Amino acid sequence: MGFGICVRVRGPRACFTRPELHSERVSYDVITPSAARGVLEAVYWKPAITWVIDRIAVINPIRFETIRRNEVGSKLLYSSAERIMRRGKGTLSLNASADRQQRNTLYLADVDYVISAHFEMTDKAGDDDTEAKHYNIMLRRLRSGGCFNQPYLGCREFPAQVELIEDGKELPRSFYGDQDERDLGYMLYDLDFSDPKNIKSLFFRAVMMNGEIDVATARREVVA
């Protein structure tokens, strides 16, 4: 295991969309490990390291709200843009007025998580890439409020506030701290890109014990 950190991630809104529901956005009950990793990568990302989520503590009560908004029903394909680029001619456009649809989003309100994670070195690390180097850069970013990209909670329009929890600082108490067990069912763990032509969704059984999900233990039984 590499160097570990503990951060508090908060926001007024979040949506960690269930992949099995296509027409409407419906959020999982809590942040997914892949979304938590995305928050950390937004603060500090380098090809030499990869973030691994170990624990997720749910501080605030799980509460859903809904909004309805206009969206477009299609998207521009990368393959179409690539084809036009190769040919040197063609049209790439999307008429938002003609393709507008109204969709509901069931999102989480007033979320607050404590995320424990560590990073591991990848095969892209060079001779000057040390664990201590990247760990200290991450600490400086968190303490100064800097980031690589704006961290967000599932959707880019739901920004996240990220705060470092220093060693020895008392952790906030979970609303579910007295609840022995709460089974949240199978949740998305991550996407497997080992075969770019056959990207697989990986799921894990999320069980919250006293307000915490032990991701490190649960990922031993990840299923596709």
C-alpha positions as CSV (number, residue, x, y, z in Angstrom):
1,M,0.0,0.0,0.0
2,G,1.2,3.5,-0.8
3,F,0.9,6.7,1.1
4,G,-2.6,7.3,2.5
5,I,-4.7,10.4,2.9
6,C,-8.1,11.3,4.4
7,V,-10.3,14.0,2.9
8,R,-13.7,15.4,3.5
9,V,-15.9,15.9,0.4
10,R,-19.0,18.0,0.6
11,G,-21.6,19.6,-1.7
12,P,-25.2,20.8,-1.8
13,R,-26.0,18.4,-4.6
14,A,-24.6,15.1,-6.1
15,C,-25.7,12.5,-8.6
16,F,-23.9,9.2,-9.0
17,T,-26.0,7.8,-11.8
18,R,-27.1,4.1,-11.9
19,P,-25.9,2.7,-15.2
20,E,-29.0,0.4,-15.6
21,L,-31.3,3.4,-15.8
22,H,-30.9,5.2,-19.1
23,S,-33.8,7.5,-19.7
24,E,-33.7,9.3,-16.4
25,R,-30.8,10.0,-14.1
26,V,-31.2,8.2,-10.7
27,S,-28.4,8.4,-8.2
28,Y,-27.0,5.7,-6.0
29,D,-27.5,6.3,-2.3
30,V,-23.9,7.2,-1.7
31,I,-20.8,8.2,-3.7
32,T,-19.3,5.4,-5.7
33,P,-15.5,4.5,-5.4
34,S,-14.9,5.6,-9.0
35,A,-16.5,9.0,-8.4
36,A,-14.5,9.3,-5.2
37,R,-11.3,8.5,-7.2
38,G,-12.4,11.1,-9.7
39,V,-12.5,13.7,-6.9
40,L,-9.0,12.9,-5.9
41,E,-7.7,12.9,-9.5
42,A,-9.3,16.3,-10.0
43,V,-7.1,17.6,-7.2
44,Y,-3.9,15.8,-8.3
45,W,-3.5,13.6,-11.3
46,K,-0.3,12.1,-12.7
47,P,0.3,9.1,-15.0
48,A,2.8,7.9,-12.5
49,I,0.2,7.2,-9.8
50,T,-3.2,5.7,-9.4
51,W,-5.6,6.5,-6.6
52,V,-7.3,3.6,-4.7
53,I,-10.3,4.1,-2.4
54,D,-10.2,2.3,0.9
55,R,-13.1,3.6,3.0
56,I,-16.1,5.9,2.5
57,A,-17.8,7.4,5.6
58,V,-21.3,8.8,5.1
59,I,-21.7,11.8,7.4
60,N,-25.0,13.4,6.5
61,P,-28.4,11.5,6.2
62,I,-29.1,10.1,2.7
63,R,-31.7,12.4,1.2
64,F,-33.0,12.6,-2.3
65,E,-34.5,15.5,-4.3
66,T,-35.6,15.8,-7.9
67,I,-35.2,18.4,-10.7
68,R,-36.5,18.5,-14.2
69,R,-34.4,20.2,-16.9
70,N,-33.9,20.4,-20.7
71,E,-31.2,18.2,-22.2
72,V,-30.3,17.1,-25.7
73,G,-31.3,13.5,-26.7
74,S,-28.1,12.7,-28.6
75,K,-24.4,13.5,-28.6
76,L,-21.6,14.1,-31.1
77,L,-19.6,10.9,-31.6
78,Y,-15.8,10.9,-31.5
79,S,-15.7,8.4,-34.4
80,S,-17.6,11.0,-36.6
81,A,-15.2,13.8,-35.7
82,E,-12.3,11.5,-36.4
83,R,-13.7,10.5,-39.8
84,I,-14.3,14.1,-40.8
85,M,-10.8,15.0,-39.7
86,R,-9.3,12.2,-41.9
87,R,-11.3,13.2,-44.9
88,G,-10.7,16.9,-44.5
89,K,-14.4,17.7,-45.1
90,G,-17.8,17.1,-43.7
91,T,-20.3,18.6,-41.3
92,L,-20.3,18.0,-37.5
93,S,-23.2,19.7,-35.7
94,L,-26.0,19.1,-33.3
95,N,-29.2,21.1,-33.3
96,A,-30.1,21.6,-29.6
97,S,-33.5,23.2,-30.3
98,A,-34.6,20.2,-32.4
99,D,-33.2,17.6,-30.1
100,R,-34.3,19.0,-26.8
101,Q,-35.9,16.7,-24.2
102,Q,-37.2,17.2,-20.7
103,R,-35.7,14.7,-18.2
104,N,-35.9,14.2,-14.5
105,T,-32.9,13.8,-12.2
106,L,-33.2,12.1,-8.8
107,Y,-30.1,13.5,-7.0
108,L,-28.7,13.5,-3.5
109,A,-29.0,16.7,-1.4
110,D,-26.5,18.1,1.1
111,V,-23.9,15.3,0.9
112,D,-20.9,15.0,3.2
113,Y,-18.3,12.2,3.0
114,V,-15.0,11.3,4.6
115,I,-12.9,9.4,2.0
116,S,-9.8,7.4,3.0
117,A,-7.5,6.4,0.1
118,H,-4.0,5.7,-0.9
119,F,-2.1,5.8,-4.2
120,E,0.1,3.3,-5.9
121,M,2.8,3.7,-8.4
122,T,2.1,2.7,-12.0
123,D,4.4,1.4,-14.8
124,K,4.6,4.9,-16.2
125,A,6.5,6.2,-13.1
126,G,10.1,7.4,-13.9
127,D,13.2,7.4,-11.8
128,D,12.3,10.7,-10.2
129,D,8.8,9.6,-9.3
130,T,8.8,8.7,-5.6
131,E,5.9,8.1,-3.3
132,A,7.1,10.9,-0.9
133,K,7.2,13.4,-3.8
134,H,3.7,12.8,-5.0
135,Y,2.3,12.5,-1.4
136,N,3.7,15.9,-0.5
137,I,2.4,17.5,-3.7
138,M,-1.1,16.2,-2.9
139,L,-0.9,17.6,0.6
140,R,0.2,21.0,-0.6
141,R,-2.7,21.0,-3.2
142,L,-5.3,20.1,-0.5
143,R,-4.0,22.6,2.1
144,S,-3.9,25.5,-0.5
145,G,-7.2,24.6,-2.1
146,G,-5.5,24.0,-5.5
147,C,-6.7,21.4,-8.0
148,F,-6.0,20.0,-11.5
149,N,-9.6,20.3,-12.5
150,Q,-12.7,21.4,-10.6
151,P,-13.8,18.5,-8.4
152,Y,-17.4,17.5,-8.8
153,L,-19.9,15.1,-7.4
154,G,-21.0,12.8,-10.3
155,C,-22.1,15.6,-12.6
156,R,-20.0,18.6,-13.6
157,E,-22.7,21.1,-12.5
158,F,-22.5,19.7,-8.9
159,P,-19.1,21.1,-7.7
160,A,-17.4,19.5,-4.6
161,Q,-15.6,21.1,-1.7
162,V,-12.5,19.0,-0.8
163,E,-10.8,19.4,2.6
164,L,-7.8,17.6,3.9
165,I,-8.3,15.9,7.3
166,E,-4.9,16.2,9.0
167,D,-3.4,13.4,11.1
168,G,-4.8,13.5,14.7
169,K,-7.8,15.6,13.8
170,E,-11.1,14.2,15.1
171,L,-13.3,12.8,12.3
172,P,-16.9,14.1,12.0
173,R,-19.5,11.7,13.3
174,S,-21.7,9.9,10.9
175,F,-25.5,10.2,11.1
176,Y,-25.5,6.4,10.8
177,G,-22.9,5.9,13.5
178,D,-25.3,3.9,15.7
179,Q,-26.7,1.8,12.8
180,D,-24.9,-1.6,12.8
181,E,-25.6,-2.5,9.2
182,R,-27.3,-1.1,6.1
183,D,-27.1,-3.0,2.9
184,L,-27.0,-0.7,-0.1
185,G,-27.0,-3.5,-2.7
186,Y,-24.6,-3.7,-5.6
187,M,-23.0,-0.5,-6.7
188,L,-20.7,0.5,-9.5
189,Y,-17.1,0.0,-8.5
190,D,-15.3,1.0,-11.6
191,L,-14.9,0.5,-15.4
192,D,-12.5,-2.1,-16.8
193,F,-10.6,-0.6,-19.8
194,S,-8.2,-3.5,-20.2
195,D,-10.0,-4.2,-23.6
196,P,-10.9,-0.9,-25.2
197,K,-13.3,-2.7,-27.5
198,N,-15.1,-4.3,-24.6
199,I,-15.3,-2.0,-21.7
200,K,-16.8,-3.8,-18.7
201,S,-18.7,-2.3,-15.7
202,L,-17.5,-3.7,-12.3
203,F,-19.8,-3.9,-9.3
204,F,-19.4,-4.5,-5.6
205,R,-21.7,-5.2,-2.7
206,A,-21.9,-2.0,-0.7
207,V,-22.6,-2.6,3.0
208,M,-22.5,0.3,5.4
209,M,-21.5,-0.5,8.9
210,N,-21.8,2.3,11.5
211,G,-21.9,4.8,8.7
212,E,-18.8,3.4,6.8
213,I,-18.3,1.3,3.7
214,D,-15.1,-0.8,3.8
215,V,-14.3,-0.6,0.1
216,A,-10.8,-2.2,0.5
217,T,-12.5,-5.4,1.7
218,A,-15.5,-5.3,-0.7
219,R,-13.4,-5.0,-3.8
220,R,-12.0,-8.5,-3.2
221,E,-15.4,-9.7,-4.5
222,V,-16.0,-7.4,-7.4
223,V,-18.1,-8.8,-10.2
224,A,-18.6,-7.9,-13.8
